[in-house]
Amino acid sequence: MVKQTKVLHGSCSEVYINGQRDVLATKIEVKVTGDFEDGAFCGEYGTFPIYNGYSIEGTLTDKKQDSALEVAIAEGFESGVMPDIVLITALTQPSTKKVERWSISGVVFTEVALANIEAKKSVDRELPFKAEKYKNLEAIE
């Protein structure tokens, strides 16, 4: 098999928001960051990482097509009751048709632009978020 056919490519990906495909998504980044404290012990010169947990955060970028998500986020900020959001990502390996899929649940968007308009440009929407849980649904091996 030719090397370049093994490379995963963003053009072979999909993003779903609560089960609906975001057909205008241009980028999604989700990171899980470990929370560690430094531990020092008598008789040791080294510093040892002590694991305390993790956090999930990311950004969804797409071309804006309607106001539904902005309205839901803004209403959540006003009421204190955040909408229940689950993101699913899918990245397909075209030559094998294998898919890597992740579910990110308990998603809370941390900011929303009520207006982001520029002449002669499509309206891009960038939504940073935090989340509670992640789960691998399918892996490419």
Secondary structure per residue as TSV (DSSP state, phi and psi in degrees):
chain	resnum	aa	ss	phi	psi
A	1	M	-	360.0	138.6
A	2	V	-	-69.2	139.3
A	3	K	G	-54.1	-45.4
A	4	Q	G	-66.0	-19.4
A	5	T	G	-78.1	-10.1
A	6	K	G	-89.4	-13.8
A	7	V	S	-76.3	129.4
A	8	L	-	-74.2	144.0
A	9	H	-	-135.8	136.5
A	10	G	G	-60.1	-23.0
A	11	S	G	-69.3	-12.6
A	12	C	G	-106.1	40.6
A	13	S	E	-129.3	162.3
A	14	E	E	-141.8	152.2
A	15	V	E	-129.0	135.0
A	16	Y	E	-121.1	136.2
A	17	I	E	-114.4	113.5
A	18	N	T	49.3	44.5
A	19	G	T	84.9	-8.9
A	20	Q	E	-100.3	127.0
A	21	R	E	-67.6	131.0
A	22	D	-	-87.3	90.7
A	23	V	T	-69.7	-13.7
A	24	L	T	-107.3	14.5
A	25	A	E	-65.7	136.7
A	26	T	E	-114.2	-19.9
A	27	K	E	-165.3	141.6
A	28	I	E	-139.8	136.3
A	29	E	E	-130.5	127.4
A	30	V	E	-129.1	127.5
A	31	K	E	-123.2	139.1
A	32	V	E	-109.6	123.7
A	33	T	E	-117.0	125.7
A	34	G	E	-74.4	142.1
A	35	D	E	-103.7	114.0
A	36	F	E	-125.0	145.5
A	37	E	E	-114.3	155.2
A	38	D	E	-83.4	130.1
A	39	G	E	-110.9	134.7
A	40	A	-	-123.0	137.3
A	41	F	-	-127.9	144.6
A	42	C	T	-57.7	136.6
A	43	G	T	84.4	-0.6
A	44	E	-	-121.3	138.6
A	45	Y	-	-90.9	-17.4
A	46	G	S	-84.0	168.2
A	47	T	-	-111.4	135.5
A	48	F	E	-118.2	130.7
A	49	P	E	-74.5	129.4
A	50	I	E	-111.5	119.7
A	51	Y	E	-77.0	130.5
A	52	N	E	-114.8	-9.7
A	53	G	E	141.5	-160.8
A	54	Y	E	-147.9	166.4
A	55	S	E	-134.7	153.5
A	56	I	E	-121.1	131.9
A	57	E	E	-151.3	161.9
A	58	G	E	-174.1	-171.9
A	59	T	E	-143.6	134.3
A	60	L	E	-108.8	127.9
A	61	T	E	-121.3	133.0
A	62	D	E	-152.9	177.2
A	63	K	E	-90.7	130.0
A	64	K	-	-72.6	132.0
A	65	Q	-	-121.2	-20.0
A	66	D	-	-158.1	-176.1
A	67	S	S	-106.0	2.6
A	68	A	H	-56.5	-47.3
A	69	L	H	-68.2	-42.3
A	70	E	H	-60.4	-43.2
A	71	V	H	-63.0	-45.1
A	72	A	H	-62.6	-42.3
A	73	I	H	-66.4	-47.7
A	74	A	H	-61.8	-40.9
A	75	E	H	-64.4	-37.3
A	76	G	H	-63.1	-41.0
A	77	F	H	-63.8	-39.6
A	78	E	H	-71.8	-40.1
A	79	S	H	-90.7	-20.9
A	80	G	S	83.7	0.5
A	81	V	-	-108.5	104.5
A	82	M	-	-78.4	144.0
A	83	P	-	-64.9	147.7
A	84	D	-	-82.0	111.4
A	85	I	E	-125.8	134.1
A	86	V	E	-123.9	129.5
A	87	L	E	-105.6	140.8
A	88	I	E	-125.0	130.8
A	89	T	E	-112.0	146.1
A	90	A	E	-137.4	127.2
A	91	L	E	-126.2	115.8
A	92	T	E	-101.4	138.6
A	93	Q	E	-90.2	105.4
A	94	P	T	-59.4	-37.7
A	95	S	T	-73.1	-26.5
A	96	T	T	-110.5	-12.5
A	97	K	T	65.5	14.2
A	98	K	E	-79.0	151.5
A	99	V	E	-130.5	138.4
A	100	E	E	-102.6	122.7
A	101	R	E	-128.2	137.6
A	102	W	E	-127.1	143.0
A	103	S	E	-110.8	130.5
A	104	I	E	-120.8	115.8
A	105	S	E	-117.2	165.8
A	106	G	E	67.4	34.7
A	107	V	E	-74.9	131.5
A	108	V	E	-127.8	116.8
A	109	F	E	-73.4	130.6
A	110	T	-	-93.9	-11.7
A	111	E	-	-157.6	158.4
A	112	V	-	-147.0	133.9
A	113	A	-	-88.2	120.2
A	114	L	S	-77.9	-25.8
A	115	A	-	-148.1	133.5
A	116	N	-	-153.9	77.5
A	117	I	-	-120.6	137.0
A	118	E	-	-139.5	136.9
A	119	A	T	-58.4	141.5
A	120	K	T	60.5	27.5
A	121	K	S	-137.2	143.3
A	122	S	-	-68.7	155.3
A	123	V	-	-87.7	112.3
A	124	D	E	-88.3	145.9
A	125	R	E	-125.4	125.8
A	126	E	E	-119.9	120.0
A	127	L	E	-122.2	99.1
A	128	P	E	-71.8	148.5
A	129	F	E	-148.0	163.8
A	130	K	E	-122.3	158.8
A	131	A	E	-145.1	165.8
A	132	E	S	-95.0	-44.5
A	133	K	E	-139.5	156.4
A	134	Y	E	-135.2	153.2
A	135	K	E	-149.7	133.3
A	136	N	E	-80.5	122.3
A	137	L	E	-94.7	-27.6
A	138	E	E	-162.6	139.7
A	139	A	-	-125.0	152.1
A	140	I	-	-95.6	121.7
A	141	E	-	-118.4	360.0
